[in-house]
Amino acid sequence: MTFVKRFSIWGFLAYLMVSLAAPTPVAAQSLGFKQAVAEAASQDKDIAAFYKEIGYKPIWTSSSRADRKRREAFLTALEMAPSHALPTERYNPEKVVAAMRAARSDRDRGALEVELSRLFLQYARDVQTGILNPRRIDEGLVREVPLRPRLATLAAFHKSSAQGFLKALPPKSPEYARLMKEKMQFQKLIGRGGWGDKVSAKSLKPGASNTSVLQLRNRLIAMGYLSRTPTTTYDTAMTAAVKAFQKDHGLFDDGVAGARTMEAINTTAATRLSQIVVAMERERWINMPLGKRHVWVNLTDFHARIVDNGKITFQTRSVVGANVSERRTPEFSDVMDHMVINPTWNVPRSIATKEYLPLLKENPFAVSNLNIIDVRGQVVSRGDMDFSEYDETNFPYDMKEPPSQGNALGLVKFMFPNRYNIYLHDTPAKSLFGREKRAFSHGCVRLRDPFDFAYELLSKQERDPVGFFKATLQTGRESFVTLKEPVRVHLVYRTAFTQPKGNVQFRGDVYGRDRAIWRALSDAGVVLSAVRG
């Protein structure tokens, strides 16, 4: 682990040094300076276009008050970069100041001018919309990051208050602010040595009394779940502490420190800090208006929630895609514009050919709940079919399941049309909602309480949403119901997230995506720093 310590007085010293090092206005705007700017900017079309627009004048390197303010504001932002978990060396203010002091000739100053603009644009993108391109990390990370145009960003910065502009770049969500606070708390915790010794036992039950119980007691105290106590027995107080810990980690809160609970208890503070840092990066990827009313599905938490004006107004358990190839639920945002009551299930071709065709080859009357449809849209007679002549490449039929109680989609599905064919829906397989870890579907998100979910969505447009839904359901016919006010849907993946009140929440890395993101962040120069004291 790398430990980094910065002193706030450095900001003041940096300003002083930059002020002393600043070139004169005459030198900065000489023909040699302008030629140097044009040459240095030629490899970056956005920066080149910006300087051409302003006549190759400086915005950083003159001794004007405006340039001095920009330098000071930018150095302050760079000094704060570690608090946003940005790459440490990429934004080292000492290197920036050294470069400023070293620039003496017009050519040097022209190159420095462009380099500062390049570094500013890099910082703006990193802190505003993330360091990484998620699509390069995992095939399930299909989120469209709301990148801001670089040329427009530089132009707007030039015309704005530098301090105010830089301050407005990071996400303004309460979640991001709370994650930053948790990051600092964990850095301090690591600086003090973390939570102490791990528990050596693989599992413990209430009533136990041994060395491992003492380790569990001490770790729960260090984590803040248990008050200081001399007990040497897994007593009622320790049981209550374990239950509270389990709730904060998405585990069954039975008070028994089983294998999964013990694994979570023994997870290091450094690992938890890495989860928080990854969550900050993910929050930057979604730095955009989420919608006054939106649906928030956290895949790792196995819950779907409706959020109104920042407050959860409805939540239900969910089942997400299984952790196998082609079944993991992707992460993206889209807009839900309708629901289908009594839906027909149009079987995806991958399921039809990989799962059902082998069954039909053995028995043409298998999966009798499904209709087999030809190119004319007609149901074919299974008795006349020889499925042995088909494989995944030449199977010419579609498969559909008509509306019914046993339909794989249940009795309602919620549509936000997307290229991934992912949606939320009911299911006849209710028993899966009782599991602790609920990754079983083919990719879509199943809801435990789909009717209540529908009632809440319809409450914005129907006087009697329950009556309307039930009457439509009782027809038995497939019915499309348009949402008069479409609702944004966000399929997210947060193994660390906060609450307005209470402890930070941690969840398992179901698909291993956060582990891959942390590796990429580390490769980019992000370090886990500790704060002494």
N, C-alpha and C positions, 0 to 999 in steps of 0.2 A: 504494500500500500504506500502511496506517495503522500507525504504530509507537506502542505503548502501553507505559509503564514504570510499575510500581507498586513502592513501597518497603514492606518487611515491617514497618518501624517504624510505618507508618500504622495497623496493627491496634491497637497499644497506644494511640496517640493517640485513635483512635476510641472505644475503651472509656472512656478518661478523659472525653472530651467527653460521651458518652452518660450516664455516671454523673452528671456534673454537671448535665446537662439534664433528668434524670428528674423527673417531677412527683411530688408527695407522694401517699401512699395515700389520704388523705382526699379530696383534689381529684379523684383518678382515679376514685373510686367514688361521686361525687356524683350526684344525680338528673340534673343537666345533662349529665354525662359519659355516663351510661347512655342518655339520650335521643339524644345525638349518635352513640353506637355503633349504636343501633337504626336510626337514620335512615341512617347511612352504609352499614350492612350490608344494607339493604332491597333493594338492586339485585343482590345475590348470595345465592341461596337457601341455599347450603351454609354460607357465613359467617354469614348471619342465623340459621340453625338452630343453629349452634355457640354463638353468643353468647346466644341465648335459653336454651339448655340450661344454660349456666353463670351465668345471671342477669346478663348484660351486665357481668361483671367483667373487669378487664384481665388480659391474659397478657403484655403487652409494656411498658406505659407506667407502671406503678407503680414505686415505689422499693424494692419487695420484693426479696429475694435471688433468688427464682425468676425474676422478670421481668428482673432485671439479667443473670442467666446466659443467659437466652434472647437478650437483645439482643447480648451479647458473642459468643455462639456464632453467631448469625446474621450479624453483621458479619464474623466470621472466615470464614464460608462465602462471603459476598459477595466478600471480598477474594480468595478462591481461585477465583472463578467463571471468570476468564480461562483458568486452567489446564484447565478443562473445555470450553473453546471456547464459552462461553455469550455471549449478546449483551452487549457491553461496557457500554453506557450503561444497559441495563435493570437491571444489578446494580452500579451505581456506589455504593460505600459512602459517598463524600463527600456525595452527594445525600441518602442516608438519614440521615446524621448531621445535616445541615443542616435537614432536615425535623423531626427530633427537637428540635433546639435552638430551632426557630421556634415550636413548639407551646406556647402559654402558657395559653390559656383552656380551660375544660372542653370546649367545642365543638371546639377545635383538637385537643385530646388524644384525644377520642373518634374524630374522623376519622382521626387518625394511627394509633390502635389498629387500626382496620379496614384501613387501607392497609398496615400491616405484615403483617397476616394474609394479605391478598391477595397481597402481594409474596412472602411465604413460600410460599404455595401455588403461585404461578407458578414460583418457583425449584425447589421440590420436583418439580414435573412436568417441568420442563426438564432437570434434571440426572439424573432417574431414568428417564424414558421418552421423552425427546427434545423438542426445540424445535418440530419440525414435525409436521404430520399427513401421513404419507406418501401417503395416498390423494389428496391435493390436488396432489401433485407430478407424478405419472405414473400412467397407467391400469394399468401393470404392477405398481405398488406396492400390492398388495392385502393387505399384512401387517396383522394385527390387533395393534396395539400394546397391551401389558398395562398400561393406565392404572389407577392406584390411585384409589379414591373420594376426592374432595377433603374431604368432611366427616369421614370416618374418619381421613384423614391429619392434619388439624388437631387432631382430638380425641386421636389417639395422640401427637402432638407435645406437646400440653399436659400429658399424663400421664407423659412420658418425660424422660430426661436430654436436654436440648437438644443438647448437644455430640455425644453418642452417636447421637442420632436423625439429625442432619444429616450426620454422617460416614457413616452407613449408606445414604444415599440413592443415590449413584452406583452404577453396575454394579460388582459385585465380581469380575467375570471377569478372569482373567489377561490376556486380550486387551485389555481396556479399560485396564488398568494399563500394559501395554506400549505401547499407542497414545499414552497420555499422555506417557510417557517419550520416545517418538519425536517427538511434537509439540514438546516442549521442545528436543530436539536440533536439529530443523529451524529452530526460532526462533533458536537461537544461530547456526546456519549462515547464515541469512539476515542476521543482524546482522553477520556477518563478510564479507558480500558474496556469499554463495552459492558456486557452483562455478566462477565465472570465465567466460571467453569460451566461447561455443558453438563447435562444430566447423562450419566453413564448407562442407565437402564434403558432398554428398548421400550418399556411400557411400565406404568405404575397404576395401582388402583387405590381408592380411598381405604384407609385402615392400615396401609403399609407403613413400616418403620425400619428404615435402613439408611445407608450412606447416600443412596440415590435420592431419597426423600429430602435429605438435607440440601442436596444440590438443586433439586426442584424448588424447594422453599426459597433458597437464596436467589435463584434466577427469577422467580416470580416477584420477589421483593425488588430486585434490580430493575425489572420491567415496569414496576409500578402497579402490579395487580394485587399485591399482598402487603399489608402493613408489617413492620418489623415484629417478629415473634420468635420466642425460643423453642417453639414446638419441634419435635423430632418425628412427629407422626403425620401422615396424610389425613388431616382432620377436616372438619366441616369448613373452616375458614379457607384452607388450601383448596378444597373442592370447589368452593364458590369462586376462588381466584382462577382456577383452571377453566371453569365455565365462562367467566368473563373473557379470558384469553381466547377461548374457542369461538365465542361470538365475534370477536374482532378479527378472526382469521377464517371465517366462513366454514367452521367445523361444527359437527354435532355437539351441542353444549350439554353433554351428559356428566361433565365433571371428572371423567376418567381419562387419564393421560395415556391413551392408546398410541399405536405406532404413528399415525398421521399427526396427532397432537404433539407427540414428543419430537417428531421431525420439525414441526413448526417452532416449538420451544427452543430447540437447539440451533435454529438458524441464526447466523451471526448478525450483529448490528451492521457490519459492512455490507452483507448481502441485502439487508433491508434498505440501507442507504442507496445501493445500486438500483433497487426497485423504485425508490422515490425519484431518483435521477431519470430513470427511463420514463416514469409517469410525467415528469416535467417536459421531456422531449415530446411525448405523445400529446400533451396539452398544447404544445406549440403547433403540432400538426393540425389541430382542430381549432386554431385561433381565428374564429369567425363567429358571426351570430348563429346561435344554435336553434333559435326560434323561441318565441314567448311560450308557446306550447310545443313540446317535442317529446319523442320517445327515445329513451336512453337504455340500450341493451348492453350490459357489461358481460361479455362472454365468460370471463373468469369467475364472475360472481354468480352466474346462473340465475340472473334476475332481469326482468324487463320492467321499466318504470315509465310512467307518464309524468312529465315535469311541467309545471305551469309557473311562469315568472320566477324561476329558480327554486321552486319548492316541489317536492315529490307529492303528487296528489293521488297516485295509484301505483301499486307494485305487485308483481306476481312472480312466482318461480318460473324458471324456463329450463328447457333442454336445448343444448346446442350441438353442433356437429361433432361427430366422433373424431378422435385424434388418429386418423388414418388418412392416407393420401386421397384427395378428391372429396373428402367429407368434412374437412375443417371449415367452420363458418368464416367467411372473409370479413374484413373490417372496412367499412365504407359508410358514407352518409347519403341519404336520398330522401325522397318526399313520398309519404303515404297519401294516396289520393282516393282510395276506395277500399271497401271490404266486400268479400263474397260470402253470402250466407247460403248454406247447403252447397258447398263447392264440389265441382268435379275435379278429381285428381288426374292431371295430365302427367303420366309417368315420364320422368326424364329419360332420354334415350340411354344414358349410361346405366341406369338402373334396369331398364327394360332388357337390354342386351347382356349385361354382365350378371344380373341376379335372376331375372325371370326366364330368359330364353333357355338357359340350361335346364330349368325345371320343366319347361314346355317340351323340350326334346325327350325327356323321360316320360312325360305324361301330358298329352295335348290339352287335358282338362284341368291341369294344375292352375293355381291362382285364379279360381273360377270367379272371383269377385271383380276381375278386370275384363273389360271389353277390348277385343283386338280389332283395330280400325284400319281399313285399307285406304289407298290414296284418294278414293272417292268419298271418304267419310262414312263408309258403310261398315257395320259390324260383320266380321267374317265368321263362318261356321268352323269351329275348332275340329269337328269330325272330318272335315275335308282337307285338313292341313297336315303337311309333313314338315315339321319344324327342324328336322335333322339337316336339311339342305341350307340352313341359314347360320350365319355367325355374326359377330359384332359389326362387320363391315357391310353386309348385304341384307340385313333384316329390314324388310320394306314396310313394316307396320308401326302404327302408333298404339299405345296402350292407355286406356282411360278407366278410371273407377268412378261410377256414377255416385251422386249424392246418397249418403246413408249414414246411419249411426256408426258403422264400422269403417267408414272412409278414412284413409290414412291421414287426411287433413282434418278429420273431425267434422264439425258442423259450421266452422267459420274460418276464413283466412283473411289476413290483412295485407294489402298489396301496396308496395312501393316499387313499381316496375323498374327492373335493373337487369343488366347484362348477365348477372350471375345467377338469376332465377332463384333468389333468396327472398323469403317472406316470413311473416309470423303466422302461426296457425294453431288451431285446436288439435287434439290427438286423442284417439281411443286408448292409448297406452298410458293410463294415468299413474300406474305404479312407479314409473321412473322418477316422478317428482318427489318421491320420498327418499331418493338417494342423496348422498352428500355431494358427490361429484356427478354432474349430469351432462356428460358429453356422449350422446348416443345417436343423434339424428344423422341424416345424409347431408346436412348443411343448413337447412332451414331452422328457424327457432320456434320451438313448441312452447305454448303457454299453459300453465296449470289452470288459470281462471280466464279463459278467453271470452266468455260471455260478459263477465264484469268489465273486462278490458274494452269490449265493444260498447257496453253501456256508457262508459266514461267518455269514449270518443264521440258517441252520438249525442251526449248531453249538451254539446254546443249547438246542435241543430234540431233536436227533437224535444218537444215538451214532455213526452213520455217515452224516453229512450228504451226502457225495459219492455213496455207494451209494443212499441214499434218493432223491436228486434224479435220478440217472441211470435208476433203475428206473421212476420216474414218467414221465420223459421218453420212455422207450422204448415206453410204451403208445401213444403217438401221440394220446392223447385229451386234451382240455382238462381240466386238473385244478386245483382250487383248494386251496391249502395255507395253512391258518391259522397265523399266527405266535402261538404261545402267550403270548409276551411282546411285545405291540405295540411298535414302535420309532418314536420321533418323527423326523420328516423336516423339515429346514430348507433351503428354497431361498433362498439369500442371494446378494448381489451386492456383493462387496468388491474395489474396485480398489486398496486398500491393506490389508494384513494382516501380522501379525507371526508370528514363530516363537519357541519357547522359547529357541533359540540361533540366531544368525545374523542377517543383515540383514533389514530390513523389506522385504516383497515388494510390488511394484507390478504392476498389470495394466491392460489397455486398458479404456476405458469403452465396452463393446460396444454398448449401446443408448443411450448419452448420458444415462443416468439420474443419474449422479453429478454431471455438469455442471449438470443442472437442480436437484439438491439443493443444490449449492453456491450457486447463484444465490439460492435461497430462503433459505438460511442468511444470506447476505450481506444480503439485503433485511430480514431479521429483526434485523440489527445485529451479526452475528458478523464479526470482523475478523481478518485475518492479522497477528499482532503479531510483532515481532522483539525479540530480547534481545541487548543489547550485551555484549561481553566473553566 
